Amino acid sequence: MQTARLKAYLMLLAVAIIWGIASPVIKYTLQGFPADLFLTYRFGISTIVAIIIFTISGIHIPKDWNTILLIIIYGFLNSVVALGFLFFGMENTTVLEAGLITLASPLLISTAGVYFLHEHITKREKIGMVIAILGTALTIAGPFITNGHSSIKFSGNLMVLGYVISTLVTTLLVKKLLKKDVSPMILTNFSFIIGFICFLAFVLLTNPSSLLSIPYTLFPYHAGVVYMAIISGTLAFWLSNKAQKSIEIGEASLFSYLLPIFSMPIAVVWLGEKITPIFIVGAIVIAIGVAIAEIKKKRYNP
């Protein structure tokens, strides 16, 4: 195995562990901070880290204005749109259901790789994708099936799906920008700076007094924000972007399947979330679809 590819795998494994832990951390920390304040606070810390990094290493911005525009678009979609969907969605759904919904991400990314990056996909993979997406739809609609009219939880599930779709777009943009030799560190830090500016403006316009409550919130919630800002934010996004320089987006997306392995046990033990019958059915359908799409048939050499 090539050294660069092995390093990319190890980076993505680390990212899977960090982001697997992140979902329960987000859900817990949302008890202390509403989503808009949480994101403002988080991106504020990430912006301070970015300034320190840029002061030490310098800012190497491409001179091509089209590339600069793509970096800005990526930053907005990644921090404001994608993470906005995730955090606001997590306010109204469970870690368990969000984990199942995000399992659709690798399949959608693989599909996008076919149409936009000309990567190959087999008939077997197409069938598996359809089955897994049906399982995802079942999970999203679960609140109505189990509770009759749980529109709030349903809206949370839809927002998590919005996060998945936004992540698909940002993954394609990352691959395009990396081919233009844009630094993964530039992509990561500019994204968070854009996120801080946008969410700070939003909070100042809607509820500026909420900023005063930050210092008086309990320590465990501050620890959750710091984890999301530095470990799940700056470190994990940098590792993810750097790893994608060496492997295809469809291959990199497979590591997303590992996230629920870390997030779901923590959600059950730490947050006390319950595994419902509809969750089990959705998980089985998604697992069947993923198995069909990703497990290759063995080839025997005579």
C-alpha positions as CSV (number, residue, x, y, z in Angstrom):
1,M,0.0,0.0,0.0
2,Q,1.3,3.4,-0.9
3,T,2.6,5.5,2.1
4,A,0.4,8.5,1.1
5,R,-2.7,6.3,0.9
6,L,-2.0,4.6,4.2
7,K,-1.6,8.1,5.9
8,A,-4.9,9.2,4.4
9,Y,-6.6,6.1,5.8
10,L,-5.2,6.8,9.3
11,M,-6.2,10.4,9.1
12,L,-9.8,9.5,8.1
13,L,-10.0,6.9,10.9
14,A,-9.0,9.6,13.4
15,V,-11.7,11.8,11.9
16,A,-14.3,9.1,12.1
17,I,-13.6,8.6,15.8
18,I,-13.6,12.4,16.5
19,W,-16.9,13.0,14.6
20,G,-18.4,9.9,16.0
21,I,-18.0,11.3,19.5
22,A,-19.1,14.8,18.3
23,S,-22.8,13.9,17.8
24,P,-23.4,13.1,21.5
25,V,-21.3,16.1,22.5
26,I,-23.4,18.4,20.3
27,K,-26.6,16.9,21.7
28,Y,-25.4,17.3,25.3
29,T,-24.0,20.8,24.8
30,L,-27.3,22.0,23.2
31,Q,-28.8,21.7,26.7
32,G,-26.5,24.6,27.7
33,F,-26.5,26.7,24.6
34,P,-29.1,27.2,21.8
35,A,-27.8,26.2,18.4
36,D,-27.2,29.8,17.1
37,L,-25.2,30.7,20.2
38,F,-23.4,27.4,20.2
39,L,-22.2,27.9,16.6
40,T,-21.2,31.5,17.2
41,Y,-19.2,30.5,20.3
42,R,-17.7,27.6,18.5
43,F,-16.7,29.5,15.4
44,G,-15.4,32.3,17.6
45,I,-12.9,29.9,19.3
46,S,-12.0,28.5,15.8
47,T,-11.4,32.0,14.5
48,I,-8.9,32.7,17.3
49,V,-7.1,29.4,16.5
50,A,-7.1,30.4,12.8
51,I,-5.6,33.8,13.6
52,I,-2.8,32.1,15.6
53,I,-2.1,29.6,12.8
54,F,-2.0,32.3,10.2
55,T,0.3,34.5,12.3
56,I,2.7,31.6,12.7
57,S,2.6,30.1,9.2
58,G,1.4,33.0,7.1
59,I,-1.6,33.3,4.8
60,H,-1.1,31.8,1.3
61,I,-4.2,32.8,-0.6
62,P,-4.4,31.9,-4.3
63,K,-4.3,34.9,-6.7
64,D,-6.9,33.6,-9.0
65,W,-10.3,35.3,-8.2
66,N,-12.3,32.3,-9.4
67,T,-10.5,30.1,-6.9
68,I,-11.0,32.7,-4.1
69,L,-14.7,32.8,-4.9
70,L,-14.9,29.0,-4.7
71,I,-13.1,29.1,-1.3
72,I,-15.7,31.6,0.0
73,I,-18.6,29.5,-1.4
74,Y,-17.1,26.4,0.2
75,G,-16.7,28.2,3.6
76,F,-20.3,29.4,3.6
77,L,-21.7,26.1,2.6
78,N,-19.5,24.1,5.0
79,S,-19.9,26.3,8.1
80,V,-23.1,28.2,7.8
81,V,-25.3,25.8,5.7
82,A,-24.1,22.3,6.5
83,L,-23.2,22.8,10.2
84,G,-26.2,25.0,10.6
85,F,-28.5,22.2,9.4
86,L,-26.7,19.7,11.7
87,F,-26.8,21.8,14.9
88,F,-30.4,23.1,14.5
89,G,-31.5,19.6,13.5
90,M,-29.8,18.0,16.5
91,E,-31.9,20.3,18.7
92,N,-35.0,18.4,17.6
93,T,-33.9,14.8,16.9
94,T,-31.8,12.1,18.6
95,V,-28.2,11.1,18.0
96,L,-29.4,7.6,17.1
97,E,-31.7,8.8,14.3
98,A,-29.2,11.4,13.1
99,G,-26.6,8.7,12.9
100,L,-28.7,6.5,10.7
101,I,-29.6,9.4,8.4
102,T,-26.0,10.4,7.9
103,L,-25.2,6.8,6.7
104,A,-26.7,8.0,3.4
105,S,-23.8,10.4,2.9
106,P,-21.2,7.9,1.5
107,L,-23.7,6.6,-1.0
108,L,-24.7,10.0,-2.2
109,I,-21.1,11.1,-2.4
110,S,-20.3,8.0,-4.5
111,T,-23.1,8.8,-6.8
112,A,-21.9,12.4,-7.1
113,G,-18.4,11.1,-7.9
114,V,-19.9,9.2,-10.9
115,Y,-21.6,12.3,-12.4
116,F,-19.1,15.0,-11.5
117,L,-15.8,13.3,-11.3
118,H,-16.4,10.4,-13.7
119,E,-15.8,7.7,-11.1
120,H,-17.2,4.2,-11.8
121,I,-20.3,2.7,-10.2
122,T,-21.8,-0.8,-10.8
123,K,-25.4,-2.0,-11.1
124,R,-25.0,-3.8,-7.8
125,E,-24.0,-0.5,-6.1
126,K,-27.0,1.3,-7.6
127,I,-29.4,-1.3,-6.2
128,G,-27.7,-1.1,-2.8
129,M,-28.0,2.7,-2.8
130,V,-31.7,2.6,-3.6
131,I,-32.3,0.2,-0.7
132,A,-30.2,2.3,1.7
133,I,-32.0,5.5,0.7
134,L,-35.4,3.8,1.3
135,G,-34.1,2.9,4.8
136,T,-33.1,6.5,5.4
137,A,-36.5,7.8,4.3
138,L,-38.1,5.4,6.7
139,T,-35.9,6.7,9.5
140,I,-36.7,10.3,8.6
141,A,-40.5,9.6,8.6
142,G,-40.1,7.5,11.9
143,P,-41.6,10.2,14.2
144,F,-44.9,10.2,12.3
145,I,-45.0,6.4,12.3
146,T,-44.4,6.0,16.0
147,N,-45.9,9.2,17.5
148,G,-48.6,10.1,15.0
149,H,-47.8,13.8,14.6
150,S,-44.3,14.4,15.8
151,S,-43.6,17.3,13.4
152,I,-40.8,18.8,15.5
153,K,-38.7,15.6,15.5
154,F,-39.5,15.1,11.8
155,S,-38.3,18.7,11.0
156,G,-35.1,17.8,13.0
157,N,-34.6,14.7,10.8
158,L,-35.1,16.8,7.7
159,M,-32.4,19.2,8.8
160,V,-30.0,16.4,9.4
161,L,-30.8,15.3,5.8
162,G,-30.0,18.8,4.7
163,Y,-26.7,18.5,6.4
164,V,-26.0,15.3,4.5
165,I,-26.8,17.0,1.1
166,S,-24.8,20.1,2.0
167,T,-21.8,17.9,2.9
168,L,-22.1,16.2,-0.5
169,V,-21.7,19.6,-2.2
170,T,-18.8,20.7,0.0
171,T,-17.0,17.4,-0.6
172,L,-17.1,18.1,-4.4
173,L,-15.9,21.6,-3.8
174,V,-13.0,20.4,-1.6
175,K,-11.8,18.0,-4.2
176,K,-11.9,20.7,-6.9
177,L,-10.0,23.2,-4.7
178,L,-7.4,20.6,-3.6
179,K,-6.7,20.0,-7.3
180,K,-6.0,23.7,-7.6
181,D,-3.4,23.3,-4.8
182,V,-5.3,25.2,-2.2
183,S,-4.0,24.3,1.2
184,P,-6.3,22.2,3.4
185,M,-5.5,24.6,6.3
186,I,-6.7,27.6,4.3
187,L,-9.9,25.8,3.5
188,T,-10.5,24.8,7.1
189,N,-9.7,28.1,8.8
190,F,-11.4,30.4,6.2
191,S,-14.5,28.2,6.5
192,F,-14.7,28.8,10.3
193,I,-14.0,32.5,10.0
194,I,-16.8,32.9,7.5
195,G,-19.0,30.9,9.9
196,F,-18.2,33.1,12.9
197,I,-18.9,36.3,10.9
198,C,-22.3,35.0,9.7
199,F,-23.5,33.5,12.9
200,L,-22.3,36.5,15.0
201,A,-24.2,38.8,12.7
202,F,-27.3,36.6,13.0
203,V,-27.2,36.6,16.8
204,L,-26.6,40.3,17.0
205,L,-29.6,40.9,14.8
206,T,-32.0,38.5,16.6
207,N,-30.9,38.1,20.2
208,P,-27.8,40.1,21.1
209,S,-28.4,39.8,24.9
210,S,-27.9,36.0,24.7
211,L,-24.1,36.7,24.2
212,L,-24.0,37.9,27.8
213,S,-25.1,34.4,29.1
214,I,-22.0,32.7,27.7
215,P,-19.7,33.3,30.8
216,Y,-22.3,32.1,33.2
217,T,-23.1,28.7,31.6
218,L,-21.9,25.6,33.4
219,F,-18.3,24.3,32.7
220,P,-19.3,21.0,31.0
221,Y,-21.1,22.9,28.3
222,H,-18.1,25.1,27.7
223,A,-16.0,21.9,27.4
224,G,-18.4,20.7,24.7
225,V,-18.0,23.9,22.7
226,V,-14.2,23.7,23.0
227,Y,-14.2,20.1,21.8
228,M,-16.3,21.0,18.8
229,A,-14.2,24.0,18.0
230,I,-10.7,22.7,18.3
231,I,-10.9,18.8,18.1
232,S,-14.0,18.2,15.9
233,G,-13.5,21.5,14.1
234,T,-10.0,22.7,13.3
235,L,-8.2,19.4,13.7
236,A,-10.8,17.0,12.2
237,F,-11.6,19.2,9.1
238,W,-7.9,19.8,8.4
239,L,-7.2,16.0,8.6
240,S,-10.3,15.3,6.4
241,N,-9.3,17.8,3.7
242,K,-5.7,16.7,3.8
243,A,-6.6,13.0,3.4
244,Q,-8.7,13.7,0.4
245,K,-5.7,14.8,-1.6
246,S,-4.5,11.2,-1.8
247,I,-7.7,9.2,-2.4
248,E,-11.0,9.3,-4.3
249,I,-14.0,11.0,-2.6
250,G,-16.0,7.7,-2.9
251,E,-13.3,5.8,-1.0
252,A,-12.9,8.6,1.6
253,S,-16.6,8.7,2.2
254,L,-16.6,5.0,3.3
255,F,-15.1,6.1,6.6
256,S,-18.4,7.8,7.4
257,Y,-19.9,4.3,8.1
258,L,-17.7,4.2,11.2
259,L,-19.3,7.2,12.8
260,P,-22.4,5.4,14.3
261,I,-20.1,2.8,15.8
262,F,-18.8,5.5,18.2
263,S,-21.8,7.8,18.4
264,M,-24.6,5.3,19.1
265,P,-23.3,3.5,22.2
266,I,-22.4,6.9,23.7
267,A,-25.9,8.2,23.0
268,V,-27.5,5.2,24.7
269,V,-25.2,5.0,27.7
270,W,-24.5,8.8,28.3
271,L,-27.6,10.5,27.0
272,G,-30.1,7.7,27.8
273,E,-31.6,7.5,24.2
274,K,-33.9,4.6,23.5
275,I,-33.7,2.2,20.5
276,T,-37.2,2.1,19.0
277,P,-38.6,-0.7,16.7
278,I,-38.7,1.8,13.8
279,F,-35.1,2.6,14.4
280,I,-34.2,-1.1,14.2
281,V,-36.2,-1.6,11.0
282,G,-34.5,1.5,9.4
283,A,-31.1,0.3,10.5
284,I,-31.6,-3.2,9.0
285,V,-32.8,-1.8,5.7
286,I,-29.9,0.7,5.5
287,A,-27.4,-2.1,6.5
288,I,-28.7,-4.4,3.7
289,G,-28.4,-1.5,1.2
290,V,-24.9,-0.6,2.3
291,A,-23.8,-4.3,2.2
292,I,-25.1,-4.7,-1.3
293,A,-23.5,-1.5,-2.5
294,E,-20.1,-1.8,-0.8
295,I,-19.3,-5.5,-0.4
296,K,-17.7,-6.7,-3.6
297,K,-18.1,-10.2,-4.9
298,K,-15.1,-12.4,-4.5
299,R,-13.3,-13.2,-7.6
300,Y,-11.6,-16.6,-8.0
301,N,-8.5,-16.9,-10.1
302,P,-8.3,-20.3,-11.8
